[in-house]
Amino acid sequence: MADAPKKKVLTAEEKAARFEAAKKMTSELVDKSEIALKEFSTYTQSQVDKIVAAMALAGSENSLLLAHEAHDETGRGVVEDKDTKNRFASESVYNAIKNDKTVGVISEDRVTGKVELAAPLGILAGIVPTTNPTSTTIFKSMLAAKTRNTIVFAFHPQAQKSSAHAAKIVYDAAVAAGAPKNFIQWIDTPSLDGTTTLIQNPKIASILATGGPSMVNAALKSGNPSMGVGAGNGAVFVDGTANVDRAVEDLLLSKRFDNGMICATENSLVIEAPVYDEVMRKLQEQGAYLTPKKDYEKVANFVFKPNAEGYGVNGPVAGMSGKWIAEQSGLKLPEDKDVLLFELDKKNIGEALSSEKLSPLLSVYKAADREDAIEIVRALLNYQGAGHNAAIQIGAQDDPFVKEYADKIEASRILVNQPDSIGGVGDIYTDAMRPSLTLGTGSWGKNSLSHNLSTYDLLNIKTVARRR
């Protein structure tokens, strides 16, 4: 086999020239966006709503096409599940925001003399990950349009074509419905310099940062306001009173959905001792594979690499099937198995297999009782994924313990009796949260949001306060 060509090592002067070229390119995009913003700020609510409706329809009509394109380009996930995510971004999000007031007077209280008016934030920088390339693009584009913001995207290099096509589809539909030219733009040739110069541009009003920890941290340190999310490493506690069949079905549905790439997907399973054996048996009966302990190190060495948060998923692993991961790790997975289980000790939380997995891998812990389960879930989130989400499977949804569990867990979402992956994004399993593909993690996750990002986060609100 021939040796791979060596990458050219750039001189300091060449690096500086490349950075300046990227800065010039992103500045031109931002300048065009500024012109579009000025025009967009004059639009009425009815004009905005017509544009957003057209975008939602275009996204929905092209959902399956974009799902295939994202899968073909990235090689990750499951086409049918990507289609579901695209429809969620187009249809569920649209139905949630379509009646939102986002232009001019949005509320008035004659008793207090208070009037609230909405104004756009300005030019947004949109960071889009390879895990949800087309659905995130549709989602952020629609929110920008509904709030009369403009947006410039930086797509992940591994998903540039499918992300750009998603952006073009909704942009073309918007312009046909009357939107200003260039209110949606993107960097044509992705690069770290391009993304860096975009998020550092002083005309950027806010950064919508969805991606890996390094990209989110770069956004937070850019000098511009940023709304990003941290690592997800959610855990689900199966209480001794839980409906075990439902708990197992929800968990496996969640882990299989798009091969576990949604950030809210369960990464750890904490089972109360009285039902531990039953849960483990039924998981295996339904297609989960209890990995032999002798093989743990092989899998861990292939799947994870050390990072600032302990361990992170190796680039090629995210969204790949359990069978592929097993084969690459040197394991032979039985034909009828697809989710890998690892029985771990709570004393070793912080080891590689206790980290966020972005794949059909699941760490399992036995809890002596409810208090022990709370300690394990807290330890997992304190290690990685603070503020993101946690879940509980319990017999009665109104059991007082649910509130006790939620009170003691530092997570922005406590999901009860539902699959975490598609429960955490809202709408599908619960009406308690706005449908969104950007999930805030609160101060626990070094984030300004502790809820699901939506239109109200992308508005400046003016308050008119009349004298008593």
C-alpha angles and dihedrals in degrees: 000000000000118000115258113254113263117247113246113252108226123220120235089256092052092049091050092049092049091050092050091050090052091047091053092049095050091043089057091051091049092048090054089047090053091057091049090048092055090054094042092053089068095057122113126231092256092052091050093047092051090053094049092048090054091050092050092051092048092049092049095047091051097039099110093041091054091046090057092046093050091049094045092049100043102027088219135122132355124306095220091051092048087053089053090051092049091050090047090053092047104035109022093043092046093051090051097049104030094095096040114122107231104153129073118323108018099168140009131190113193092188096059096027091238123149124180124203127188126225129175121259091229131235114009128202110216119204113195125193130219090238096067103013104154101030093050090049092052092045097050093042092054094047090049092051094046090054096041092244123138122226138205115197132213107195127200109263091233091056102032098121098047093042092049091048091052089050092048093050095054093037093053091048090049095050090048087054092052106274118149119264115263096014085129118041137153142196106264098205111039120222139150089246090053094051092043095051091046096054092043095051107120092222092064109108096194141348121230098206118190116162145069124340094262093054093045091049091049089053092049090051096043096098091245127097111270137193107198141146131234130221117306116224100156123177129204122212116210105206122212090249095053126124094249096199091054092044092053093045092049093047097049092044088054096046092047096047106109086339093292098299099133107101093229093060116123112262097175134035119208113192126190110238099246092062099029098104093044093051093047092047094050092046090057093044088056096052107282118133121220101218114222110249090235088066098049094094093050092055094042092051092052100040102042141049128187117262141160091283094049104266135002134191116270109249099249094049104065112105096003122132124264090242092055093047091049092050093048089050092052097257130126110223117203113250094248095050127087111152118068119217125201121191106215138180118244088222089069100052104144094052117121097262091055090063133095107290110187087201141072093288122117132187116213130207130185115223121202092213143333095290091051090050091053090052092051094048091047091050092050093051093043088055096047136344099034113183097006110103146308132184144204134205109204138160099243118033090208093053106135088231090072090068091043090051092048092048093055098042119082097220131118093219125044106186118201122205098338141097107277099216097060094022094060094056090059136230101055098073102007141032091202095089135045114252105255144148094211112070117192119222101198125221089317088069095036090254134134093220129063095179140058109290115248143149097298090062091060099054136087107220118211116203119207107201115191122203115260 
